[in-house]
Amino acid sequence: MKSFTALRLVAGVHAVAICLQPVFAGIYLNGSGAAMRMHEPTGLALTFTGLLQLLIATIWWRSGGRLLAPAATLLITLGEGFQVAMGYTRQLAIHIPLGVALVAGAVAFAVWTTRQRVAVPV
């Protein structure tokens, strides 16, 4: 199933990129303004990557895959959109714990995709 291979790839890229976010934030808190200039566009790119992942997960689900994939991706993507809003409004009491949850969710989803067995048509 090509759509599931694409989902695995996008979920992996998504997980790696979201893991960079706390690194950029920490470097920024250490005094580097350049890190914030990386944190912001990476956050926006994550939202678009989430939308791409949602599209691919939906295609896979509609072709016989599991509903869990688009459902989990939808929750992560909505969370990322809210996360961007909380970052721009400097609501750090929400932004930081939500970021931790999003990192955990995106990494867990990427791991889940690597553990799924997909039937190959004969």
N, CA, C and O atoms as a Tinker XYZ file with bonds, in Angstrom:
   488  protein
     1  N      0.841000   -1.175000    0.000000    73     2
     2  CA     0.000000    0.000000    0.000000    64     1     3
     3  C      0.883000    1.234000    0.000000    63     2     4     5
     4  O      1.521000    1.559000    1.002000    81     3
     5  N      0.912000    1.901000   -1.111000    73     3     6
     6  CA     1.747000    3.085000   -1.258000    64     5     7
     7  C      1.323000    4.209000   -0.318000    63     6     8     9
     8  O      2.165000    4.960000    0.174000    81     7
     9  N      0.019000    4.328000   -0.067000    73     7    10
    10  CA    -0.439000    5.402000    0.809000    64     9    11
    11  C      0.068000    5.186000    2.231000    63    10    12    13
    12  O      0.359000    6.161000    2.923000    81    11
    13  N      0.182000    3.950000    2.684000    73    11    14
    14  CA     0.679000    3.718000    4.033000    64    13    15
    15  C      2.178000    3.974000    4.113000    63    14    16    17
    16  O      2.667000    4.460000    5.133000    81    15
    17  N      2.904000    3.656000    3.062000    73    15    18
    18  CA     4.331000    3.976000    3.023000    64    17    19
    19  C      4.523000    5.488000    3.091000    63    18    20    21
    20  O      5.405000    5.974000    3.800000    81    19
    21  N      3.708000    6.221000    2.365000    73    19    22
    22  CA     3.770000    7.684000    2.421000    64    21    23
    23  C      3.420000    8.189000    3.817000    63    22    24    25
    24  O      4.035000    9.133000    4.312000    81    23
    25  N      2.429000    7.559000    4.452000    73    23    26
    26  CA     2.042000    7.952000    5.801000    64    25    27
    27  C      3.195000    7.721000    6.772000    63    26    28    29
    28  O      3.472000    8.573000    7.617000    81    27
    29  N      3.857000    6.596000    6.662000    73    27    30
    30  CA     5.015000    6.326000    7.525000    64    29    31
    31  C      6.097000    7.382000    7.332000    63    30    32    33
    32  O      6.676000    7.870000    8.302000    81    31
    33  N      6.364000    7.728000    6.096000    73    31    34
    34  CA     7.401000    8.712000    5.791000    64    33    35
    35  C      7.041000   10.081000    6.375000    63    34    36    37
    36  O      7.856000   10.700000    7.058000    81    35
    37  N      5.835000   10.543000    6.109000    73    35    38
    38  CA     5.418000   11.865000    6.591000    64    37    39
    39  C      5.350000   11.887000    8.120000    63    38    40    41
    40  O      5.743000   12.872000    8.744000    81    39
    41  N      4.855000   10.810000    8.721000    73    39    42
    42  CA     4.790000   10.750000   10.186000    64    41    43
    43  C      6.190000   10.789000   10.789000    63    42    44    45
    44  O      6.392000   11.403000   11.836000    81    43
    45  N      7.146000   10.151000   10.154000    73    43    46
    46  CA     8.530000   10.188000   10.631000    64    45    47
    47  C      9.140000   11.576000   10.537000    63    46    48    49
    48  O      9.783000   12.045000   11.476000    81    47
    49  N      8.937000   12.227000    9.408000    73    47    50
    50  CA     9.428000   13.604000    9.240000    64    49    51
    51  C      8.759000   14.524000   10.249000    63    50    52    53
    52  O      9.409000   15.374000   10.856000    81    51
    53  N      7.463000   14.348000   10.421000    73    51    54
    54  CA     6.692000   15.148000   11.370000    64    53    55
    55  C      7.249000   14.973000   12.783000    63    54    56    57
    56  O      7.428000   15.954000   13.504000    81    55
    57  N      7.522000   13.736000   13.177000    73    55    58
    58  CA     8.036000   13.455000   14.521000    64    57    59
    59  C      9.419000   14.071000   14.730000    63    58    60    61
    60  O      9.689000   14.644000   15.786000    81    59
    61  N     10.280000   13.957000   13.747000    73    59    62
    62  CA    11.622000   14.541000   13.873000    64    61    63
    63  C     11.531000   16.058000   13.976000    63    62    64    65
    64  O     12.196000   16.660000   14.819000    81    63
    65  N     10.720000   16.679000   13.134000    73    63    66
    66  CA    10.599000   18.140000   13.151000    64    65    67
    67  C     10.011000   18.635000   14.469000    63    66    68    69
    68  O     10.455000   19.653000   15.001000    81    67
    69  N      9.021000   17.926000   14.998000    73    67    70
    70  CA     8.404000   18.383000   16.247000    64    69    71
    71  C      9.371000   18.204000   17.419000    63    70    72    73
    72  O      9.293000   18.945000   18.399000    81    71
    73  N     10.269000   17.240000   17.331000    73    71    74
    74  CA    11.277000   17.060000   18.384000    64    73    75
    75  C     12.321000   18.179000   18.367000    63    74    76    77
    76  O     12.981000   18.423000   19.377000    81    75
    77  N     12.471000   18.847000   17.249000    73    75    78
    78  CA    13.395000   19.982000   17.175000    64    77    79
    79  C     12.851000   21.218000   17.889000    63    78    80    81
    80  O     13.625000   22.066000   18.333000    81    79
    81  N     11.547000   21.324000   18.003000    73    79    82
    82  CA    10.938000   22.520000   18.592000    64    81    83
    83  C     11.417000   22.814000   20.017000    63    82    84    85
    84  O     11.808000   23.950000   20.285000    81    83
    85  N     11.406000   21.855000   20.940000    73    83    86
    86  CA    11.907000   22.177000   22.275000    64    85    87
    87  C     13.403000   22.497000   22.287000    63    86    88    89
    88  O     13.873000   23.255000   23.136000    81    87
    89  N     14.147000   21.918000   21.342000    73    87    90
    90  CA    15.571000   22.247000   21.240000    64    89    91
    91  C     15.727000   23.718000   20.859000    63    90    92    93
    92  O     16.509000   24.438000   21.479000    81    91
    93  N     14.990000   24.165000   19.847000    73    91    94
    94  CA    15.057000   25.573000   19.446000    64    93    95
    95  C     14.616000   26.487000   20.591000    63    94    96    97
    96  O     15.225000   27.532000   20.820000    81    95
    97  N     13.570000   26.100000   21.305000    73    95    98
    98  CA    13.084000   26.920000   22.420000    64    97    99
    99  C     14.137000   27.006000   23.524000    63    98   100   101
   100  O     14.349000   28.071000   24.104000    81    99
   101  N     14.785000   25.899000   23.806000    73    99   102
   102  CA    15.828000   25.906000   24.834000    64   101   103
   103  C     17.018000   26.750000   24.448000    63   102   104   105
   104  O     17.566000   27.474000   25.280000    81   103
   105  N     17.421000   26.665000   23.201000    73   103   106
   106  CA    18.540000   27.491000   22.734000    64   105   107
   107  C     18.156000   28.972000   22.804000    63   106   108   109
   108  O     18.979000   29.815000   23.161000    81   107
   109  N     16.915000   29.280000   22.465000    73   107   110
   110  CA    16.423000   30.665000   22.577000    64   109   111
   111  C     16.491000   31.139000   24.030000    63   110   112   113
   112  O     16.949000   32.250000   24.301000    81   111
   113  N     16.043000   30.310000   24.950000    73   111   114
   114  CA    16.082000   30.679000   26.367000    64   113   115
   115  C     17.510000   30.808000   26.879000    63   114   116   117
   116  O     17.754000   31.449000   27.902000    81   115
   117  N     18.445000   30.204000   26.174000    73   115   118
   118  CA    19.853000   30.322000   26.517000    64   117   119
   119  C     20.465000   31.609000   25.968000    63   118   120   121
   120  O     21.638000   31.896000   26.208000    81   119
   121  N     19.671000   32.381000   25.232000    73   119   122
   122  CA    20.139000   33.688000   24.781000    64   121   123
   123  C     20.336000   33.865000   23.289000    63   122   124   125
   124  O     20.827000   34.909000   22.861000    81   123
   125  N     19.975000   32.892000   22.492000    73   123   126
   126  CA    20.165000   32.993000   21.046000    64   125   127
   127  C     18.857000   33.380000   20.353000    63   126   128   129
   128  O     17.906000   32.599000   20.317000    81   127
   129  N     18.824000   34.596000   19.803000    73   127   130
   130  CA    17.647000   35.029000   19.061000    64   129   131
   131  C     17.452000   34.245000   17.769000    63   130   132   133
   132  O     16.333000   34.132000   17.269000    81   131
   133  N     18.541000   33.705000   17.230000    73   131   134
   134  CA    18.450000   32.934000   15.986000    64   133   135
   135  C     17.590000   31.687000   16.181000    63   134   136   137
   136  O     16.919000   31.242000   15.250000    81   135
   137  N     17.610000   31.129000   17.380000    73   135   138
   138  CA    16.811000   29.921000   17.631000    64   137   139
   139  C     15.324000   30.222000   17.525000    63   138   140   141
   140  O     14.560000   29.388000   17.038000    81   139
   141  N     14.903000   31.399000   17.970000    73   139   142
   142  CA    13.488000   31.761000   17.853000    64   141   143
   143  C     13.110000   31.935000   16.383000    63   142   144   145
   144  O     11.982000   31.650000   15.980000    81   143
   145  N     14.068000   32.405000   15.595000    73   143   146
   146  CA    13.791000   32.543000   14.160000    64   145   147
   147  C     13.680000   31.174000   13.486000    63   146   148   149
   148  O     13.186000   31.085000   12.362000    81   147
   149  N     14.127000   30.115000   14.146000    73   147   150
   150  CA    13.933000   28.750000   13.643000    64   149   151
   151  C     12.680000   28.124000   14.256000    63   150   152   153
   152  O     12.001000   27.335000   13.600000    81   151
   153  N     12.368000   28.467000   15.501000    73   151   154
   154  CA    11.227000   27.888000   16.210000    64   153   155
   155  C      9.908000   28.267000   15.529000    63   154   156   157
   156  O      9.027000   27.424000   15.359000    81   155
   157  N      9.783000   29.517000   15.149000    73   155   158
   158  CA     8.530000   29.999000   14.540000    64   157   159
   159  C      8.224000   29.335000   13.199000    63   158   160   161
   160  O      7.146000   28.760000   13.054000    81   159
   161  N      9.121000   29.387000   12.211000    73   159   162
   162  CA     8.769000   28.766000   10.924000    64   161   163
   163  C      8.646000   27.241000   11.003000    63   162   164   165
   164  O      7.881000   26.641000   10.248000    81   163
   165  N      9.389000   26.623000   11.904000    73   163   166
   166  CA     9.252000   25.179000   12.073000    64   165   167
   167  C      7.867000   24.842000   12.610000    63   166   168   169
   168  O      7.259000   23.857000   12.191000    81   167
   169  N      7.364000   25.661000   13.541000    73   167   170
   170  CA     6.014000   25.456000   14.063000    64   169   171
   171  C      4.957000   25.590000   12.989000    63   170   172   173
   172  O      4.011000   24.804000   12.934000    81   171
   173  N      5.118000   26.586000   12.137000    73   171   174
   174  CA     4.168000   26.755000   11.031000    64   173   175
   175  C      4.272000   25.594000   10.046000    63   174   176   177
   176  O      3.256000   25.100000    9.555000    81   175
   177  N      5.489000   25.160000    9.758000    73   175   178
   178  CA     5.689000   24.031000    8.842000    64   177   179
   179  C      5.084000   22.752000    9.417000    63   178   180   181
   180  O      4.569000   21.916000    8.674000    81   179
   181  N      5.149000   22.601000   10.749000    73   179   182
   182  CA     4.555000   21.425000   11.379000    64   181   183
   183  C      3.054000   21.366000   11.149000    63   182   184   185
   184  O      2.493000   20.292000   10.930000    81   183
   185  N      2.410000   22.517000   11.198000    73   183   186
   186  CA     0.963000   22.547000   10.967000    64   185   187
   187  C      0.639000   22.096000    9.548000    63   186   188   189
   188  O     -0.305000   21.335000    9.338000    81   187
   189  N      1.410000   22.556000    8.587000    73   187   190
   190  CA     1.187000   22.142000    7.203000    64   189   191
   191  C      1.554000   20.673000    6.988000    63   190   192   193
   192  O      0.898000   19.973000    6.217000    81   191
   193  N      2.596000   20.211000    7.666000    73   191   194
   194  CA     2.959000   18.799000    7.595000    64   193   195
   195  C      1.844000   17.948000    8.192000    63   194   196   197
   196  O      1.541000   16.870000    7.681000    81   195
   197  N      1.238000   18.428000    9.267000    73   195   198
   198  CA     0.109000   17.733000    9.876000    64   197   199
   199  C     -1.064000   17.629000    8.919000    63   198   200   201
   200  O     -1.734000   16.597000    8.862000    81   199
   201  N     -1.315000   18.693000    8.167000    73   199   202
   202  CA    -2.400000   18.655000    7.186000    64   201   203
   203  C     -2.106000   17.648000    6.078000    63   202   204   205
   204  O     -2.998000   16.923000    5.638000    81   203
   205  N     -0.862000   17.607000    5.634000    73   203   206
   206  CA    -0.466000   16.615000    4.626000    64   205   207
   207  C     -0.619000   15.206000    5.188000    63   206   208   209
   208  O     -1.113000   14.306000    4.508000    81   207
   209  N     -0.191000   15.023000    6.439000    73   207   210
   210  CA    -0.327000   13.724000    7.083000    64   209   211
   211  C     -1.801000   13.333000    7.204000    63   210   212   213
   212  O     -2.156000   12.170000    7.014000    81   211
   213  N     -2.651000   14.307000    7.519000    73   211   214
   214  CA    -4.088000   14.045000    7.621000    64   213   215
   215  C     -4.655000   13.596000    6.277000    63   214   216   217
   216  O     -5.453000   12.660000    6.224000    81   215
   217  N     -4.256000   14.242000    5.214000    73   215   218
   218  CA    -4.712000   13.862000    3.875000    64   217   219
   219  C     -4.292000   12.425000    3.551000    63   218   220   221
   220  O     -5.104000   11.625000    3.088000    81   219
   221  N     -3.029000   12.108000    3.795000    73   219   222
   222  CA    -2.529000   10.768000    3.482000    64   221   223
   223  C     -3.191000    9.719000    4.376000    63   222   224   225
   224  O     -3.545000    8.636000    3.910000    81   223
   225  N     -3.360000   10.045000    5.673000    73   223   226
   226  CA    -4.007000    9.108000    6.593000    64   225   227
   227  C     -5.447000    8.838000    6.182000    63   226   228   229
   228  O     -5.935000    7.714000    6.303000    81   227
   229  N     -6.124000    9.871000    5.696000    73   227   230
   230  CA    -7.512000    9.707000    5.244000    64   229   231
   231  C     -7.573000    8.844000    3.994000    63   230   232   233
   232  O     -8.450000    7.989000    3.868000    81   231
   233  N     -6.654000    9.064000    3.081000    73   231   234
   234  CA    -6.605000    8.239000    1.871000    64   233   235
   235  C     -6.359000    6.786000    2.249000    63   234   236   237
   236  O     -7.006000    5.887000    1.711000    81   235
   237  N     -5.435000    6.549000    3.165000    73   235   238
   238  CA    -5.145000    5.171000    3.590000    64   237   239
   239  C     -6.366000    4.539000    4.266000    63   238   240   241
   240  O     -6.708000    3.389000    3.994000    81   239
   241  N     -7.013000    5.297000    5.141000    73   239   242
   242  CA    -8.211000    4.788000    5.813000    64   241   243
   243  C     -9.307000    4.441000    4.802000    63   242   244   245
   244  O     -9.928000    3.383000    4.905000    81   243
   245  N     -9.548000    5.322000    3.828000    73   243   246
   246  CA   -10.602000    5.097000    2.831000    64   245   247
   247  C    -10.268000    3.916000    1.925000    63   246   248   249
   248  O    -11.166000    3.338000    1.313000    81   247
   249  N     -8.996000    3.552000    1.831000    73   247   250
   250  CA    -8.625000    2.403000    0.996000    64   249   251
   251  C     -8.509000    1.115000    1.811000    63   250   252   253
   252  O     -7.933000    0.132000    1.346000    81   251
   253  N     -9.060000    1.124000    3.029000    73   251   254
   254  CA    -9.094000   -0.096000    3.823000    64   253   255
   255  C     -8.235000   -0.067000    5.074000    63   254   256   257
   256  O     -8.140000   -1.078000    5.771000    81   255
   257  N     -7.613000    1.051000    5.378000    73   255   258
   258  CA    -6.780000    1.159000    6.577000    64   257   259
   259  C     -7.608000    1.421000    7.823000    63   258   260   261
   260  O     -8.832000    1.299000    7.794000    81   259
   261  N     -6.964000    1.772000    8.891000    73   259   262
   262  CA    -7.639000    1.968000   10.176000    64   261   263
   263  C     -8.034000    3.426000   10.369000    63   262   264   265
   264  O     -7.303000    4.338000    9.983000    81   263
   265  N     -9.189000    3.627000   10.964000    73   263   266
   266  CA    -9.713000    4.969000   11.264000    64   265   267
   267  C     -8.839000    5.696000   12.275000    63   266   268   269
   268  O     -8.842000    6.926000   12.321000    81   267
   269  N     -8.092000    4.957000   13.083000    73   267   270
   270  CA    -7.233000    5.567000   14.086000    64   269   271
   271  C     -6.242000    6.556000   13.468000    63   270   272   273
   272  O     -5.934000    7.582000   14.076000    81   271
   273  N     -5.744000    6.261000   12.277000    73   271   274
   274  CA    -4.731000    7.117000   11.656000    64   273   275
   275  C     -5.244000    8.530000   11.390000    63   274   276   277
   276  O     -4.614000    9.480000   11.855000    81   275
   277  N     -6.357000    8.726000   10.667000    73   275   278
   278  CA    -6.822000   10.098000   10.470000    64   277   279
   279  C     -7.352000   10.726000   11.761000    63   278   280   281
   280  O     -7.242000   11.939000   11.938000    81   279
   281  N     -7.918000    9.935000   12.656000    73   279   282
   282  CA    -8.443000   10.489000   13.908000    64   281   283
   283  C     -7.314000   11.047000   14.771000    63   282   284   285
   284  O     -7.403000   12.171000   15.266000    81   283
   285  N     -6.257000   10.262000   14.948000    73   283   286
   286  CA    -5.119000   10.725000   15.750000    64   285   287
   287  C     -4.432000   11.914000   15.084000    63   286   288   289
   288  O     -4.049000   12.874000   15.753000    81   287
   289  N     -4.281000   11.842000   13.774000    73   287   290
   290  CA    -3.636000   12.933000   13.051000    64   289   291
   291  C     -4.459000   14.211000   13.141000    63   290   292   293
   292  O     -3.897000   15.299000   13.263000    81   291
   293  N     -5.768000   14.095000   13.084000    73   291   294
   294  CA    -6.631000   15.266000   13.220000    64   293   295
   295  C     -6.424000   15.920000   14.578000    63   294   296   297
   296  O     -6.300000   17.142000   14.658000    81   295
   297  N     -6.385000   15.136000   15.638000    73   295   298
   298  CA    -6.165000   15.689000   16.980000    64   297   299
   299  C     -4.808000   16.383000   17.083000    63   298   300   301
   300  O     -4.706000   17.471000   17.651000    81   299
   301  N     -3.782000   15.765000   16.541000    73   299   302
   302  CA    -2.444000   16.364000   16.584000    64   301   303
   303  C     -2.419000   17.664000   15.791000    63   302   304   305
   304  O     -1.862000   18.660000   16.252000    81   303
   305  N     -3.013000   17.664000   14.613000    73   303   306
   306  CA    -2.996000   18.852000   13.756000    64   305   307
   307  C     -3.800000   19.995000   14.366000    63   306   308   309
   308  O     -3.374000   21.149000   14.311000    81   307
   309  N     -4.955000   19.686000   14.944000    73   307   310
   310  CA    -5.724000   20.731000   15.634000    64   309   311
   311  C     -4.929000   21.281000   16.811000    63   310   312   313
   312  O     -4.923000   22.487000   17.055000    81   311
   313  N     -4.266000   20.402000   17.531000    73   311   314
   314  CA    -3.418000   20.834000   18.641000    64   313   315
   315  C     -2.290000   21.730000   18.174000    63   314   316   317
   316  O     -1.950000   22.703000   18.847000    81   315
   317  N     -1.708000   21.416000   17.033000    73   315   318
   318  CA    -0.624000   22.246000   16.499000    64   317   319
   319  C     -1.124000   23.630000   16.096000    63   318   320   321
   320  O     -0.439000   24.628000   16.315000    81   319
   321  N     -2.299000   23.688000   15.515000    73   319   322
   322  CA    -2.864000   24.994000   15.174000    64   321   323
   323  C     -3.099000   25.837000   16.417000    63   322   324   325
   324  O     -2.795000   27.030000   16.435000    81   323
   325  N     -3.641000   25.213000   17.454000    73   323   326
   326  CA    -3.859000   25.904000   18.724000    64   325   327
   327  C     -2.519000   26.285000   19.347000    63   326   328   329
   328  O     -2.389000   27.353000   19.946000    81   327
   329  N     -1.537000   25.420000   19.205000    73   327   330
   330  CA    -0.196000   25.681000   19.737000    64   329   331
   331  C      0.419000   26.919000   19.099000    63   330   332   333
   332  O      1.018000   27.742000   19.791000    81   331
   333  N      0.276000   27.054000   17.802000    73   331   334
   334  CA     0.796000   28.236000   17.111000    64   333   335
   335  C      0.120000   29.495000   17.648000    63   334   336   337
   336  O      0.783000   30.502000   17.900000    81   335
   337  N     -1.195000   29.437000   17.822000    73   335   338
   338  CA    -1.924000   30.591000   18.365000    64   337   339
   339  C     -1.443000   30.934000   19.772000    63   338   340   341
   340  O     -1.277000   32.109000   20.102000    81   339
   341  N     -1.223000   29.929000   20.590000    73   339   342
   342  CA    -0.758000   30.181000   21.964000    64   341   343
   343  C      0.664000   30.736000   21.976000    63   342   344   345
   344  O      1.017000   31.525000   22.852000    81   343
   345  N      1.471000   30.330000   21.014000    73   343   346
   346  CA     2.828000   30.866000   20.909000    64   345   347
   347  C      2.825000   32.332000   20.509000    63   346   348   349
   348  O      3.544000   33.142000   21.093000    81   347
   349  N      2.015000   32.673000   19.513000    73   347   350
   350  CA     1.957000   34.064000   19.060000    64   349   351
   351  C      1.385000   34.996000   20.120000    63   350   352   353
   352  O      1.760000   36.167000   20.181000    81   351
   353  N      0.479000   34.490000   20.956000    73   351   354
   354  CA    -0.103000   35.329000   22.013000    64   353   355
   355  C      0.676000   35.214000   23.322000    63   354   356   357
   356  O      0.272000   35.774000   24.341000    81   355
   357  N      1.788000   34.489000   23.291000    73   355   358
   358  CA     2.681000   34.339000   24.447000    64   357   359
   359  C      1.983000   33.729000   25.661000    63   358   360   361
   360  O      2.261000   34.114000   26.797000    81   359
   361  N      1.091000   32.794000   25.425000    73   359   362
   362  CA     0.405000   32.082000   26.503000    64   361   363
   363  C      1.230000   30.845000   26.867000    63   362   364   365
   364  O      0.846000   29.714000   26.569000    81   363
   365  N      2.366000   31.085000   27.514000    73   363   366
   366  CA     3.318000   30.006000   27.760000    64   365   367
   367  C      2.794000   28.952000   28.725000    63   366   368   369
   368  O      3.239000   27.805000   28.680000    81   367
   369  N      1.853000   29.318000   29.601000    73   367   370
   370  CA     1.272000   28.343000   30.523000    64   369   371
   371  C      0.498000   27.258000   29.770000    63   370   372   373
   372  O      0.307000   26.155000   30.281000    81   371
   373  N      0.063000   27.575000   28.574000    73   371   374
   374  CA    -0.607000   26.586000   27.711000    64   373   375
   375  C      0.379000   26.060000   26.669000    63   374   376   377
   376  O      0.410000   24.862000   26.387000    81   375
   377  N      1.180000   26.954000   26.101000    73   375   378
   378  CA     2.082000   26.625000   24.999000    64   377   379
   379  C      3.075000   25.520000   25.378000    63   378   380   381
   380  O      3.307000   24.602000   24.592000    81   379
   381  N      3.647000   25.604000   26.551000    73   379   382
   382  CA     4.691000   24.640000   26.920000    64   381   383
   383  C      4.117000   23.249000   27.199000    63   382   384   385
   384  O      4.597000   22.282000   26.608000    81   383
   385  N      3.109000   23.100000   28.075000    73   383   386
   386  CA     2.593000   21.731000   28.292000    64   385   387
   387  C      1.930000   21.140000   27.049000    63   386   388   389
   388  O      2.013000   19.935000   26.814000    81   387
   389  N      1.276000   21.980000   26.257000    73   387   390
   390  CA     0.684000   21.481000   25.016000    64   389   391
   391  C      1.782000   20.996000   24.074000    63   390   392   393
   392  O      1.618000   19.986000   23.390000    81   391
   393  N      2.893000   21.711000   24.043000    73   391   394
   394  CA     4.023000   21.290000   23.219000    64   393   395
   395  C      4.544000   19.927000   23.625000    63   394   396   397
   396  O      4.862000   19.101000   22.769000    81   395
   397  N      4.636000   19.682000   24.935000    73   395   398
   398  CA     5.081000   18.381000   25.429000    64   397   399
   399  C      4.116000   17.289000   24.964000    63   398   400   401
   400  O      4.541000   16.229000   24.505000    81   399
   401  N      2.822000   17.558000   25.087000    73   399   402
   402  CA     1.816000   16.575000   24.669000    64   401   403
   403  C      1.884000   16.321000   23.161000    63   402   404   405
   404  O      1.733000   15.184000   22.715000    81   403
   405  N      2.108000   17.368000   22.388000    73   403   406
   406  CA     2.177000   17.206000   20.931000    64   405   407
   407  C      3.403000   16.410000   20.508000    63   406   408   409
   408  O      3.327000   15.585000   19.598000    81   407
   409  N      4.535000   16.654000   21.165000    73   407   410
   410  CA     5.736000   15.872000   20.863000    64   409   411
   411  C      5.458000   14.397000   21.155000    63   410   412   413
   412  O      5.756000   13.528000   20.334000    81   411
   413  N      4.891000   14.122000   22.321000    73   411   414
   414  CA     4.581000   12.737000   22.689000    64   413   415
   415  C      3.612000   12.103000   21.691000    63   414   416   417
   416  O      3.805000   10.961000   21.276000    81   415
   417  N      2.575000   12.840000   21.308000    73   415   418
   418  CA     1.581000   12.312000   20.379000    64   417   419
   419  C      2.146000   12.044000   19.000000    63   418   420   421
   420  O      1.872000   11.000000   18.408000    81   419
   421  N      2.938000   12.982000   18.478000    73   419   422
   422  CA     3.502000   12.809000   17.136000    64   421   423
   423  C      4.511000   11.667000   17.097000    63   422   424   425
   424  O      4.543000   10.899000   16.136000    81   423
   425  N      5.333000   11.554000   18.137000    73   423   426
   426  CA     6.310000   10.462000   18.181000    64   425   427
   427  C      5.584000    9.125000   18.345000    63   426   428   429
   428  O      5.936000    8.145000   17.688000    81   427
   429  N      4.578000    9.081000   19.211000    73   427   430
   430  CA     3.813000    7.840000   19.398000    64   429   431
   431  C      3.136000    7.423000   18.094000    63   430   432   433
   432  O      3.099000    6.238000   17.763000    81   431
   433  N      2.602000    8.393000   17.355000    73   431   434
   434  CA     1.955000    8.064000   16.087000    64   433   435
   435  C      2.974000    7.520000   15.086000    63   434   436   437
   436  O      2.697000    6.544000   14.390000    81   435
   437  N      4.142000    8.141000   15.010000    73   435   438
   438  CA     5.178000    7.662000   14.089000    64   437   439
   439  C      5.609000    6.242000   14.455000    63   438   440   441
   440  O      5.802000    5.402000   13.575000    81   439
   441  N      5.759000    5.976000   15.747000    73   439   442
   442  CA     6.113000    4.620000   16.183000    64   441   443
   443  C      4.991000    3.651000   15.827000    63   442   444   445
   444  O      5.254000    2.538000   15.374000    81   443
   445  N      3.747000    4.065000   16.028000    73   443   446
   446  CA     2.603000    3.216000   15.699000    64   445   447
   447  C      2.632000    2.832000   14.216000    63   446   448   449
   448  O      2.362000    1.684000   13.864000    81   447
   449  N      2.958000    3.794000   13.351000    73   447   450
   450  CA     2.982000    3.477000   11.908000    64   449   451
   451  C      4.069000    2.460000   11.580000    63   450   452   453
   452  O      3.904000    1.661000   10.659000    81   451
   453  N      5.164000    2.478000   12.308000    73   451   454
   454  CA     6.236000    1.508000   12.012000    64   453   455
   455  C      5.889000    0.115000   12.488000    63   454   456   457
   456  O      6.463000   -0.864000   12.012000    81   455
   457  N      4.944000    0.011000   13.434000    73   455   458
   458  CA     4.571000   -1.291000   13.986000    64   457   459
   459  C      3.361000   -1.916000   13.303000    63   458   460   461
   460  O      2.997000   -3.052000   13.606000    81   459
   461  N      2.745000   -1.193000   12.397000    73   459   462
   462  CA     1.569000   -1.716000   11.704000    64   461   463
   463  C      1.996000   -2.620000   10.553000    63   462   464   465
   464  O      2.926000   -2.314000    9.807000    81   463
   465  N      1.311000   -3.707000   10.436000    73   463   466
   466  CA     1.512000   -4.620000    9.311000    64   465   467
   467  C      0.428000   -4.328000    8.281000    63   466   468   469
   468  O     -0.759000   -4.283000    8.604000    81   467
   469  N      0.851000   -4.134000    7.052000    73   467   470
   470  CA    -0.095000   -3.835000    5.985000    64   469   471
   471  C     -0.118000   -5.021000    5.045000    63   470   472   473
   472  O      0.921000   -5.494000    4.584000    81   471
   473  N     -1.319000   -5.492000    4.771000    73   471   474
   474  CA    -1.476000   -6.622000    3.847000    64   473   475
   475  C     -1.087000   -6.188000    2.443000    63   474   476   477
   476  O     -1.542000   -5.157000    1.949000    81   475
   477  N     -0.257000   -6.973000    1.822000    73   475   478
   478  CA     0.175000   -6.702000    0.452000    64   477   479
   479  C     -0.682000   -7.553000   -0.470000    63   478   480   481
   480  O     -0.753000   -8.770000   -0.302000    81   479
   481  N     -1.345000   -6.912000   -1.461000    73   479   482
   482  CA    -2.164000   -7.706000   -2.385000    64   481   483
   483  C     -1.316000   -8.697000   -3.170000    63   482   484   485
   484  O     -0.201000   -8.382000   -3.587000    81   483
   485  N     -1.853000   -9.891000   -3.367000    73   483   486
   486  CA    -1.110000  -10.948000   -4.073000    64   485   487
   487  C     -1.484000  -10.955000   -5.532000    63   486   488
   488  O     -0.969000  -11.770000   -6.298000    81   487
